[in-house]
């Protein structure tokens, strides 16, 4: 479930590179905030504190209530870096070790 969430969130963030209506970006901020908060909680419960802190920071960065005005280019860079990070994490960290 967490892997699918990470992959879907990565796709949604990469779609921010396209010209979309402003409402899409606001929706992505809400979805990202809730997804990162959920993943942070799960990581804290799993005793992965460092990653939990990272996902908490991402939830704060993407939160829609007190918007951080980075500009479109900087947000595109953030979206790509976070999307790549989500894909890497979903394919390696969330995989159960045998």
C-alpha positions as CSV (number, residue, x, y, z in Angstrom):
1,X,0.0,0.0,0.0
2,X,2.8,2.4,0.9
3,X,4.6,1.7,-2.3
4,X,1.6,2.4,-4.4
5,X,1.0,5.6,-2.5
6,X,4.6,6.7,-3.2
7,X,4.4,5.9,-6.9
8,X,1.1,7.7,-7.3
9,X,2.3,10.7,-5.4
10,X,5.4,10.8,-7.6
11,X,3.3,10.7,-10.7
12,X,1.1,13.5,-9.4
13,X,4.1,15.6,-8.6
14,X,5.6,15.0,-12.0
15,X,2.4,16.1,-13.6
16,X,3.0,19.5,-12.0
17,X,5.6,20.1,-14.6
18,X,2.8,20.4,-17.2
19,X,0.7,23.5,-17.5
20,X,-2.3,22.7,-15.3
21,X,-5.1,24.7,-13.8
22,X,-4.2,26.5,-10.6
23,X,-6.7,24.3,-8.7
24,X,-4.6,21.2,-9.6
25,X,-1.6,22.6,-7.8
26,X,-3.7,23.4,-4.7
27,X,-5.2,19.8,-4.8
28,X,-1.6,18.4,-5.0
29,X,-0.6,20.4,-2.0
30,X,-3.5,18.9,0.1
31,X,-2.8,15.3,-1.2
32,X,0.9,15.6,-0.7
33,X,0.5,17.0,2.9
34,X,-1.8,14.2,3.9
35,X,0.3,11.5,2.2
36,X,3.6,12.7,3.7
37,X,2.0,13.0,7.1
38,X,0.6,9.4,6.8
39,X,4.0,8.1,5.7
40,X,5.8,10.0,8.4
41,X,3.5,8.5,11.1
42,X,4.0,5.1,9.7
43,X,7.8,5.6,9.6
44,X,7.8,6.8,13.2
45,X,5.8,3.7,14.3
46,X,8.3,1.5,12.4
47,X,11.1,3.2,14.4
48,X,12.6,4.8,11.3
49,X,12.9,8.2,12.9
50,X,15.3,9.8,10.4
51,X,12.9,9.1,7.5
52,X,9.9,10.1,9.6
53,X,11.5,13.5,10.2
54,X,12.2,13.8,6.4
55,X,8.5,13.1,5.6
56,X,7.3,15.4,8.3
57,X,9.5,18.2,6.7
58,X,8.0,17.4,3.3
59,X,4.5,17.6,4.8
60,X,5.3,21.0,6.2
61,X,6.8,22.1,2.9
62,X,3.8,21.1,0.8
63,X,1.1,22.2,3.3
64,X,-1.4,24.5,1.7
65,X,-2.3,26.7,4.7
66,X,0.8,28.9,4.9
67,X,2.1,28.8,1.4
68,X,5.8,29.0,0.8
69,X,6.3,31.2,-2.4
70,X,9.2,29.5,-4.2
71,X,8.3,30.4,-7.7
72,X,7.3,28.0,-10.5
73,X,10.9,27.0,-11.5
74,X,11.9,26.2,-7.9
75,X,8.7,24.3,-7.3
76,X,9.4,22.3,-10.4
77,X,12.8,21.4,-9.1
78,X,11.3,20.4,-5.7
79,X,8.6,18.3,-7.4
80,X,11.2,16.4,-9.5
81,X,13.6,15.8,-6.7
82,X,10.8,14.6,-4.3
83,X,9.3,12.4,-7.1
84,X,12.6,10.8,-7.7
85,X,13.1,10.3,-4.0
86,X,9.7,8.7,-3.6
87,X,10.4,6.3,-6.5
88,X,13.7,5.3,-5.1
89,X,12.3,4.9,-1.6
90,X,9.3,2.9,-2.8
91,X,11.4,0.5,-4.7
92,X,14.0,-0.1,-2.0
93,X,13.2,1.0,1.5
94,X,9.5,0.0,1.8
95,X,10.3,-3.5,0.4
96,X,10.2,-6.0,3.2
97,X,13.6,-7.6,3.9
98,X,13.6,-11.4,4.1
